Amino acid sequence: MSLESVRAFFQQHAPDIPVLVTEESSATVALAAAAHSVAPEQIAKTICLRVGEDVLLLVTSGTARLSNRKFKDRFGGKPRMLDADTVIAATSHPPGGVCPFGLPSALAVYCDESLRPFTEVVPAAGATNAAVRIAPLRMAELVSAQWVDVCE
C-alpha cells in the first residue's frame, strides 16, 4: 500500500521519475547502495523524528551522522527516534522504506545540507526494495522541504 502511494505521488507530481523496484532489499544504506550501484553517500536516508510533540522527516546523505547539538540549536529540542509502529502510523512506510513521498498527511520535511554535493541521490520509495533516482534540489522542491544543516 505504501509503495502504491509513492507511485501515485510520482504519477501526479513528477511522472518523469520512475519508481525502481529491485529483487534485493535496499532497507539499509549499504544494501541500497549495492542495489542501485551508487556510493553510500548518495543514498538519501529519511529519518522520522519527534521533537517535543512534533513529528518530522529529515532526509540526509546515507553516511551523514545527526549532530544532536546542531539539531537542538535548529529545532529547539532533542531529536527522538520513533518506534516502527509510530513510523508506519505517521508515514505509512515501513522502516527501510521511509521517504518523504506519498505521505497520508502532511509532515514537516527537512533536507540536510549533506545532500547538496550530489547531482543525484537515491531515496527509498515506500518499500524496503523500492527507490527513486532524483536530484536533491528537485526532491526538496517536490516535498516542500526546508534545507537545514544538522549533520556532522
C-alpha positions in Angstrom: 0.0 0.0 0.0 2.8 2.4 0.9 4.6 1.7 -2.4 1.4 2.5 -4.2 1.0 5.9 -2.5 4.6 6.7 -3.6 3.8 5.6 -7.2 0.7 7.8 -7.2 2.7 10.7 -5.8 5.2 10.5 -8.7 2.5 10.0 -11.3 0.8 13.2 -10.2 3.8 15.4 -9.4 6.8 14.0 -11.4 5.7 11.5 -14.0 9.2 11.5 -15.5 10.7 9.9 -12.4 10.1 6.1 -12.3 9.9 4.2 -9.0 12.5 1.5 -9.1 11.7 -1.9 -7.5 14.6 -4.4 -7.0 14.6 -8.1 -6.2 17.1 -7.5 -3.4 16.4 -5.4 -0.3 17.5 -1.8 -0.1 16.4 -1.4 3.6 19.8 -0.2 4.8 22.3 2.3 3.3 24.8 -0.4 2.4 22.1 -2.6 0.8 20.6 0.3 -1.1 24.0 1.5 -2.4 24.7 -2.0 -3.7 21.3 -2.5 -5.2 21.5 0.8 -7.1 25.2 0.8 -7.8 25.9 4.1 -6.1 28.2 5.3 -3.3 26.6 5.0 0.2 26.8 8.8 0.4 24.3 9.1 -2.5 21.6 7.2 -0.6 19.2 9.7 0.8 18.1 8.2 4.1 14.9 9.5 5.7 14.7 9.6 9.4 11.3 10.0 11.2 11.9 12.0 14.4 9.9 13.6 17.2 10.9 16.9 18.8 8.6 17.7 21.7 5.1 16.9 20.3 6.1 17.5 16.6 6.9 14.6 14.2 9.2 15.5 11.3 11.1 13.8 8.5 14.8 14.5 8.0 16.5 13.4 4.7 20.3 13.2 4.9 23.1 11.7 3.0 23.5 8.0 3.7 26.7 8.4 5.6 25.9 11.6 7.4 25.5 11.5 11.2 23.0 13.6 13.0 24.6 16.2 15.3 22.5 16.4 18.5 23.9 19.9 19.1 23.1 21.3 15.7 19.7 19.7 15.8 18.9 21.1 19.2 20.1 24.6 18.1 17.9 24.4 14.9 14.8 22.8 16.3 14.9 23.8 20.0 14.8 20.3 21.4 16.5 16.9 21.4 15.6 14.5 18.5 13.8 11.3 19.5 13.8 8.3 17.2 10.3 6.8 16.7 9.5 3.1 17.1 8.5 1.2 14.0 4.7 1.3 14.7 4.8 5.1 15.1 6.8 5.5 11.9 4.3 3.4 10.0 1.4 5.4 11.5 3.0 8.7 10.6 4.3 7.9 7.1 2.5 4.7 6.0 6.0 3.5 5.1 7.9 0.6 6.8 11.3 1.2 8.3 13.8 0.7 5.5 11.3 2.2 3.0 10.6 5.5 4.7 10.6 8.5 2.4 9.0 12.0 2.1 6.8 10.9 -0.8 3.2 9.7 -0.7 2.5 10.5 2.9 -1.0 10.0 4.3 -1.0 13.5 5.9 1.4 16.5 5.9 4.6 16.3 7.9 7.3 18.8 8.0 10.2 17.7 5.8 13.7 18.9 6.0 16.7 18.1 3.7 20.1 18.3 5.3 22.9 20.1 3.5 24.8 16.8 3.3 22.7 16.1 0.2 23.7 19.2 -1.8 27.0 18.0 -3.2 25.2 15.3 -5.3 23.6 15.7 -8.7 21.5 12.7 -8.0 20.5 10.8 -4.8 18.6 7.6 -4.2 15.9 7.8 -1.5 13.6 4.9 -0.6 10.2 4.8 -2.2 7.8 3.4 0.4 9.0 -0.2 0.4 12.2 -2.0 1.5 13.1 -2.8 -2.1 11.9 0.4 -3.8 13.7 3.7 -4.6 13.9 6.6 -7.0 16.8 8.5 -8.5 16.3 12.2 -8.1 18.3 15.5 -7.9 18.3 16.7 -4.3 17.0 20.1 -5.2 14.1 18.6 -7.1 13.3 16.3 -4.2 13.2 19.2 -1.8 11.0 21.2 -4.1 8.6 18.3 -4.7 8.0 17.7 -0.9 8.3 21.4 0.1 11.3 20.6 2.2 13.3 23.2 4.1 17.1 23.0 3.9 18.9 22.6 7.3 22.4 21.9 8.5 22.0 19.4 11.3 24.6 16.7 10.5 28.3 16.2 11.1 
